[in-house]
Amino acid sequence: MERSGRPSTNRVDETVAKVKELLDSDRRLNFLDNVVTGDESWTFQYDLETKAQSSEWHTPASPRPKKARMSKSPVKTMLIVFFDKRGLIPKEFVPQGKTVNAEFYNEVLRRLHKGVKRKRQDLAQRWRLHHDNAPAHTAFLITSYLTRIGVEVLPQPPYSPDMSPPDFFLFSKVKRCLKGHRFNDTPNIQRAVTKALTGITPMDYSGAYEAWKTRWQRCVDAQGEFFEDN
């Protein structure tokens, strides 16, 4: 799996066991049809171009282009998004000065619950939530709230961002649209993010869920060893 750092053997075994369980459950129950996944991520006033975006055609005699050394802008906004295999449910931006702690995330989940009831009425009584193991997501306040409203949490294997659809699919897709562009202020970043999100089709979301299962299978086949993400 594509991860930063090498987890312990016990952690790898734990990951493979959890992924096997998820695959087996989905084959029997198609439970991913009822899963809503989400996360939060920073987007910046200016983020460096990718190599593909900054590439230019040159003749062999052309001088080597000079590029200024630049870094991500300190002006940024945090996006929180949730979606299922049919598409986006809610998205919101964290207000400036706010921290995504358990109290804030609990309010986010309350809004998500209302959004599921409004946009996915067929799932309202049987949806499951997938999010990562960030402290704000696993706090007692959050687990208590989700238990109270009857929402089961799909486990996220440790050390495995390559098996989280917000990471391998949505955030990377949005940020590719933003890279190399400079925005005047936070509202302009948010408008650009919103525009990028509207360009993601229902087929894209459905494909991401299929890719999710494929990544699970690759993890099991590799017995938790690293693999390159093509």
Long-range contacts (C-beta under 8 A, 24 or more apart in sequence): 1-159, 1-160, 1-162, 1-163, 1-218, 1-219, 1-222, 1-224, 1-225, 1-226, 1-227, 2-161, 2-162, 2-226, 2-227, 2-228, 2-229, 3-159, 3-160, 3-161, 3-162, 3-226, 5-159, 7-158, 7-159, 11-158, 11-159, 12-223, 12-224, 13-224, 14-157, 14-158, 15-157, 15-158, 15-159, 15-160, 15-219, 15-224, 16-219, 16-220, 16-223, 16-224, 18-155, 18-157, 19-157, 19-163, 19-216, 19-219, 19-220, 20-220, 22-154, 22-155, 22-216, 23-213, 23-216, 23-217, 23-220, 26-213, 31-128, 32-85, 32-209, 32-212, 32-213, 33-85, 34-84, 34-123, 34-126, 34-127, 34-128, 35-84, 35-85, 35-127, 35-128, 35-129, 35-130, 35-154, 36-82, 36-83, 36-84, 36-89, 36-112, 36-116, 36-120, 36-123, 36-127, 36-128, 36-129, 36-130, 37-82, 37-83, 37-84, 37-129, 37-130, 37-131, 37-154, 37-164, 37-165, 37-166, 38-80, 38-81, 38-82, 38-83, 38-112, 38-129, 38-130, 38-131, 38-166, 39-80, 39-81, 39-131, 39-132, 39-164, 39-166, 39-167, 39-171, 40-78, 40-79, 40-80, 40-81, 40-94, 40-100, 41-78, 41-79, 41-166, 41-171, 42-76, 42-77, 42-78, 42-79, 43-76, 43-77, 43-78, 43-79, 43-174, 43-175, 43-178, 43-189, 43-193, 44-72, 44-73, 44-75, 44-76, 44-178, 44-189, 45-73, 45-74, 45-75, 45-76, 45-182, 45-183, 45-184, 45-185, 45-186, 45-189, 46-70, 46-72, 46-73, 46-75, 46-181, 46-182, 46-183, 47-72, 47-73, 47-175, 47-178, 47-179, 47-180, 48-72, 48-179, 48-180, 49-179, 49-180, 50-176, 50-179, 50-180, 53-179, 53-180, 54-180, 73-182, 75-185, 75-186, 75-189, 76-186, 76-189, 77-186, 77-189, 77-190, 77-193, 79-171, 79-174, 79-193, 80-108, 81-166, 81-170, 81-197, 82-112, 82-115, 83-165, 83-170, 83-205, 84-120, 84-123, 84-127, 84-205, 84-209, 85-205, 85-206, 85-208, 85-209, 86-120, 86-202, 86-205, 86-206, 87-200, 87-202, 87-205, 88-197, 88-200, 88-205, 89-115, 89-116, 89-119, 89-120, 90-115, 91-194, 91-197, 93-190, 93-193, 96-186, 100-136, 101-136, 102-135, 102-136, 102-139, 102-140, 102-141, 102-142, 103-141, 104-136, 105-136, 105-137, 105-139, 105-142, 106-141, 106-142, 106-145, 109-142, 109-145, 109-146, 110-145, 113-149, 113-151, 125-150, 127-151, 128-152, 128-153, 128-154, 129-153, 129-154, 130-154, 130-156, 130-164, 130-165, 131-156, 132-156, 132-161, 132-164, 133-158, 157-219, 160-219, 162-215, 162-229, 163-212, 163-215, 163-216, 163-219, 165-208, 165-209, 165-211, 165-212, 168-208, 168-211, 168-215, 168-229, 169-204, 169-208, 169-211, 170-200, 170-208, 173-200, 173-204, 174-200
